Amino acid sequence: AARTSSPKHVCMLALVLSSASLLIGRPPLASPRATVRLCAAEAVVAEPAEEAVAVTAEPPRVRWEHLFAADLASWESIDQPEAKVALEEELERMEAGSAAELLGPAAVREQLIGCWKLLLAPEADAAMREGVTAGASAPHLSLCGHFQTFSKPDPMDVLTGKPATFMETCEVVADSRVGRAFSTTVKGGFHVDADPLGGLRTVEIYTQRDGAEEALPPNRWNCAHVGSEIRVARAPGGGQRVYCRVDAEAMRAELARLAAEAVEVDPKWAEQEAEQAAAEGAVEEVEDNRPLWQKRIDEADGIQRSANGTPIINHGPIGGSNDGPRTQ
């Protein structure tokens, strides 16, 4: 199925329905002879139970395995309030129990080493709206994948003269104007230090984009939690970016899959693309009606002429002012 890429809107959360909801689960009700069907926020008993036994409801739990398998989504795309609250509460517990500030910048840098996949972020966050690579900055473009790799310095870079890069962000962008996706990559470095307002601040600084030298605005975020599987970054506006750790091979496979997926074409942008291509391809042709003998003389004297044979003078008018090429 083609990926729908609405302007400035990320792909919807794609999770498999399991147990109580997309993201959360509840224990089954205890009933001796009842077939229990769980759906969304309640349990529906398909057959009446003779003696249903009351069970104390346990708090919903986050099904991280479903979230890890899903494509990038915005917080606003979670349409199940109970699931969203459960996830928010779980992340709040992670942040409250985080020892990142106590561990210090060096320990946090060590924990960041590896590959990470962005799972959730607010729609208003620049990382979602345009992408860290700025690849989704046009209205017909939308971010559908974001992966980061933090690495340690390679001593061989000094010997080989290769530019040292310790930070890489790869993103896949869906283009609803032409109906395809493309990937873009930025490379640079990063550092972790104490934030004057509290906590630890990470700054990603990029100097290369798709292999060419190009400076991009720094990507700043506060390290709210870094664990063995989950990373929670607080954007400058306060929004939560939730990442999961992935291995390099799985990351490359996901990037290839997302880039190969079909993208649904938006007729509005497709029409604009066709008009633009027609405008660029339209070249005004001027009939050359000069006699053959005149063409030979004009070619021999070395004077540049327009299509109808009018000489083009590039030195400007007498007096030193040069307002560009003119014809006589």
Secondary structure, DSSP 8 states (H G I E B T S, - for coil): --B---TT---------BTTBSSEE------TT--EEEETTEEEESS--SS---------EE-HHHHHHS--EEGGG---HHHHHHHHHHHHHHHHT--HHHH-HHHHHHHH-EEEEEEEE-TTSHHHHT-TTSTT-STTEEEEEEEEEE----THHHHHT-----EEEEEEEEETTTTEEEEEEEEEEEEEEE-TTSSEEEEEEEEEETTEE-----EEEEEEEE-SSEEEEE-TTS-EEEEEEE-HHHHHHHHHHHHHS-B---HHHHHHHHHHHHHHH----------HHHHHHHHHTT--B-TTS-BEE-S-STTS---S-EE-
